Each structure stands twice: as structure tokens, then as C-alpha cells.
Amino acid sequence: MEAARHSGVDLWNVKAPADNRDSGADVERRFGAAGIKDVKPMFDALFYRTFSDGSVSNVANASADHFLRRRYYEAAWRAWRDPKYAYAARISSTDSRPWDKTSKSKANRVTDAADLLWIEPSLPDGSFSLEPDARIGNSGIHKNGCTLFPNGGYAILRTSTDPSAVCAEMNFGCWGSGHSHPDKLSIVVSDGNKKVVREVKYFGYADDKYLTWDRQTITHNTVTVDQTSQAPQGKTDNAWPVPNPGAIVRGRPIFFYPGKRLKAFRAECTDAYPGVRLERTIAIVDSIVFDFFVIDSATQHEYDYALHIDAPLMTTRNKMKPTSMSPLSQHFGYRHIEISEVGKAPLTAYLGYGRKIQFLTPSRALLGSGVAGKGHAGRSVVVLRTEGTQSIYVSAFQFKPQNVQVSLGQYSSAQQTILIGDNLKLINTGPNISLYDTNGRLLEIAR
């Protein structure tokens, strides 16, 4: 675009009609119709795909751990005079929390001769905040500190826009290219200081573990069925699979609710495994993240709910017993997981500094470690295993020190009830998720 500008052609502001084939995950266009668009939302989206401190989740083959300065933001500011681009052009690429505004380091804007083609002498300091509501393109929504990209396939719930806020992200989008991973409905959860439940660090394309680890569903924070990765990866030994002609592999966004006390998002996927429906709902209430994962099938299967945790784990006393399963199995992904404890859920995993994860529904619990990446020790891995035609996993993540009692009330595949402290009740059902007080008064509903 800059080359065209130097030739007198302005591509920065060209308007073009959307193509219905470019609907991404939201094929039904539930969250916004096709319309005229330009390239600016591509730049804007990078700001809103962050957690409250400016860190990002590593999805597909991306390796960046936080929002990165790029010299093209200088040109973007020149084209649109948007202050956030000026801010992005001045932050240091080493600042891992660029939205907390405490870093004193600034970018060296000229590092080689090519930078001289981009630099804008009149660039101001600029500014950016996640506080104001915004619309990103035709369908991207940023409201009350939470963000949904229904076509791109990302939803981020933020307790607030404070850099230390607890945040949860779900990845549900289309299999877009060979760089995509079989990770539909996977989550990342940040405690406001670090991503505690996170994506693993990936291997290079030439490494054998790129196929046997990176490209496998068990590597991600989602559910694996029958120890087989989601389509189109499946059991193939091809590191670059693609869907069959005419096929689509996507999660479908169901609802997005950035409320006052309740924030919630739900997506489903029926393309990952033939005859299996996956549905995941994440919600935040008072800095506690709740995760409801419901699986339905007409036939029997084995289900593995996996979390990769960047912290040492201690579990409920007498719930787990030492064991040695090295590896967990010989299937791709599983062959790199070593199990050291086995037991049964419900149980609580303690992560230190007052943080804990409660696994509230019955399952076989397997705890151990996996591969984190070259030069890294294996991160903690939790695998909760169930069998049947249906399965339900309900978990609560308390990553801020607080003495709030969380327990599971009545539950079935149709409805799960969570009791929060002495005065709140969270009910997840097929159509919605609702927050009540203990007197039965409806406080908020997401649907």
C-alpha cells in the first residue's frame, strides 16, 4: 500500500464490498451482515485481540506473546490519524505488558535503512485504551471491556480493562490455512500478570515435534475425542492437512454477553468429530472464570478435557495417587505427556499465590507434564477423562486471592448450577446462562 501511495494511488482508503464467502466462522451472519469495508479493521483488530495488559494468546503458528510494535503503524497513523497507531509505533517491542503504561522504554524507530521508508517525522505520542466501546469492521464487537470477532473466531472476556484484570479467551474460528491448529473451542486464561492456562510454546516447522506435538488437539486447552485430533488433522501423519473440498471446520458463535457483573460467551462445533457436538461456555463473575464444556454424541466415545498450566500444581489431599505413565499413550500428542498422578475428580488444583482451579464434575483425573517447547521444561498438564455418549466438564478458575466458596449444585447435560459464595447462583442451560441471587431474583442473563 505504501508503494502504491508513492505512485499516487491511495489503497489505504479504498472501499470494497464484502464477499459472502468471506464470512469466517459466523456463516449465518448472526453478529453482523456483510457490507462495505476497507483495510483499517485489519490494523484495529490487533489491538482488541489482547488481554487487558497487552499480552496475547498464541494461536495457530503465532509465536508472539504480546502486542508487538511494527513499523507499518507509522504509515497507518499517516493514513488515518488514529492515535492508537502512533502509540503502537512508539512502544518498545520488549514491553510484554504494553497496555499498563508503566514501561519507560520507547521504541528505537530507526533500526535499519528500510525504516526510513516508513518513519513519520510528525508522529505524536498517541494513546490507546480498551475502555471505550468500539466496532471493529462490520461485525467485530468491543463492549464493556470484552471483545468478539465472530468471523475471525476469537472471544475475549475481561473482568475489566485494568491491566491486572483476569481475562479468558476462546478460540473457535474456521480452519483457515495449513497454519491453523486443530484447537476448536480452546481457551486461554490470564490472572492479570501471566497466562496461567495457556497455549504451549511451539516447535519449528522442521522439528519432528511440530507434527507430533504442535499439531495435536491434546496439546491445546480443549477436548480430544478417542485420542484423535480434531478434523482435518485426525490421525494423519501429514503436518499440513487441509479439509476435504467443500468441507468446513469451524466453531459457531452462539452468544456474546459483556454484562455488568456477568460476562459470557458460548460457541459450538459439530465439524471437529463426525457425529459429536462440542459446546463450550465461558463466563466471568467477580474475577472467577467458569468453564462449561458439554459433549453430545449418539455413540460411545472417550473424552479427554486437557489444560496446560504454567504453574506447579498441588491437588486435594487423598484425591490423587502417585503413578508412572510415561508416555500417556503412543498416539501423537499423548506420547509427549508423562503422567505422575492419577485419581478422581471432583478435586481442586492449587497453583500458589492463592490461585486454584476447581474441577467440579466427576471424571478420571490424570496429572503430569508435557512438552513446553525447545529449551523449556514441561508444563503441568491436567487431563480429565470420561466415557459415554455424553459428558459434562464444569470448572472454576480462581486466580485472584479471595475466600469465595464455589460448589456444583444439580447438573445434567441440559443444565448445570454453580453456587458462588452465600448469595449468587450461576445456571448454565441450553438456551442461556443466568446469574441469580439466592432469593431467586434474576440479576443478568446471557443468550
Secondary structure, DSSP 8 states (H G I E B T S, - for coil): -HHHHHTT---TT--EE--GGG-TT-TT-TT----EE-SHHHHHHHHHTS-TTSB----TT----B----THHHHHHHHH--HHHHHHHHB-TT-S-TTS-----B--S-SSGGGGGT--TT-------S-S-EEETTTEEEETTEEEETTTTEEEEES-SSTT--EEEEE-----STT--S-TTEEEEE-SSSEEE-------TTSHHIIIIITSGGGSSSEEETTB--TTTTT---SS----TT-----EEEEEEE-SSEEEEEEEESSSSTTEEEEEEEEEETTEEEEEEEEEEEEEEEEEEEEEESS--EE-TTTEEEEEESSS-SSTTGGG-EEEEEEEEEEEEEEETTEEEEEEEEEEEEEEE----TT----EEEEEEEEEEEEEEEEEEE-S-----EEEEEE-SSEEEEEETTTEEEEEESS-EEEEETT--EEEEE-
